[in-house]
């Protein structure tokens, strides 16, 4: 091929799976020594050293990586159309006294300024010829580096403003697929002048484009991450010692990362590593510069770029994996039929419902998942775990003490994680109760009687009660609410508790002396027992008000035991009453499962009603504990 402009295009295809059987129709592959691979160029094939092992994922600074590629020592040797040697950017700097070190120092400072632009968008300067730049979605820096009679102008621009954010949906489909894309462009220009005259100028643009496809499993964890990466390099060079020359290179890799691996191990998914390069402005004898050796040198920088892209993708999708595993972020749990509005179920009654996982980004398809029962109230559930797209569950109402029960599940799927609670309306029977504890104590006294012939009698009595279990199936109940027009929605009922009262009586009486001329004091101690039933009238109003309890308490009688036959005359009496007391209690104490305790103090005073005159003093205390059956 002749002409001032010669364009050379080559494709390097590196087989990564050694020992793959060749098709019968293809010619026998060229045999190469260990450590080399066959590279096709035009019609010829040669064996050359070419690193094809994928580098490990590594997080590196994008700007530093770009400058390392531009100032690489492995830059391919080229000549312009007149056969003059074209120096690499690093070689041009080496001809400037102290140029390499001064440029590297300026680059280090400049990259720090550029990094600061991600949060502080205004341009900044270090006061030494170096300025940070922020223009729209682009950040970078400009620097002018003096080196004796030379001036080195550096310009760096990149759209890697947000750390190269991956664009795409952050929740998987029902099949567990996540897709995202990343494109980062970087442009570096280096101009060297001497006394105002151009010595050399290079412009390099590096564009990394990646497409990611992540796959989740039904535990909502990532299995694999496919990375399809293209690294493109466009470089042009002009100088006082050679004509303009341009080179374009593109490296394409497809890899799959094992996201279950602690080291994020990956393998090249396709069987080939494709490398393409164009050189414009080269002489006809430039074939040698475009052979596999040039390919190897150009590929050197793209290896690290690929490593960085893989690490970037792994980091982004690890973050997305954490979001997917937050319940409700990417999937919701549905029940059929829903609990709201369902017909109430009686105690020991059964029912069924199904559950599905609905992806947020793929609502037309349900995801297969793993359901686990995490909590249940008032019901038994079976099975307690299931793995399918639409599992069915059976419930049995075990307690009708509340108007509803519930079953809470946690499920993982390829679409994400969800937690859902299925309410189960319960048809409540009339509340029934059993008394588990009953206390009645009292200290009663009868005194203040007018003396007769110098003697005034008085009596004190202590009462203490022990519960007598009724032996009945229940000790009380509450009626169902009766709606209008037959009722007003109230619930009424009765509760009883029986106890044995142990009575201890101290009697201070009066008797005649031996010659019956005077009244003198005498003392008696007596005791007795009585079975007493406490009754409570129950009323639960319609709506949300407190319940009302009406207590039918023991009468404050004094000396109500069998008398002792004695000359000592004592004073006993019966209280007139009334002996009903009304208290309030939270309605839940009668409607919810127990235990619940109600108590009341009943102080009582009565004067002048006895034939003896005098006064009765009582300080009764009542307490009753119930459980709802």
ZIRAMO-V219996 format. One record per helix or strand. SS is the DSSP state (alpha for helix, beta for strand). FROM is the first residue (numbers start at 1). TO is the last residue. If there is no record, write none. Layout:
{{SS	FROM	TO} {SS	FROM	TO}}
This chain:
{{beta	6	13} {beta	37	41} {beta	44	48} {alpha	62	70} {beta	78	79} {beta	85	86} {alpha	89	94} {alpha	99	116} {beta	125	125} {beta	130	135} {beta	138	147} {beta	150	158} {beta	167	167} {beta	177	194} {beta	197	216} {beta	222	239} {beta	242	258} {beta	266	268} {beta	274	282} {alpha	284	290} {alpha	292	324} {beta	331	336} {beta	345	345} {beta	350	359} {beta	366	367} {beta	369	377} {beta	379	382} {beta	385	388} {beta	392	397} {beta	404	413} {beta	416	426} {beta	432	449} {beta	452	452} {beta	455	455} {beta	458	467} {beta	476	478} {beta	491	512} {beta	519	540} {beta	547	552} {beta	558	558} {beta	569	569} {beta	573	573} {beta	580	585} {alpha	588	591} {beta	596	607} {beta	613	628}}
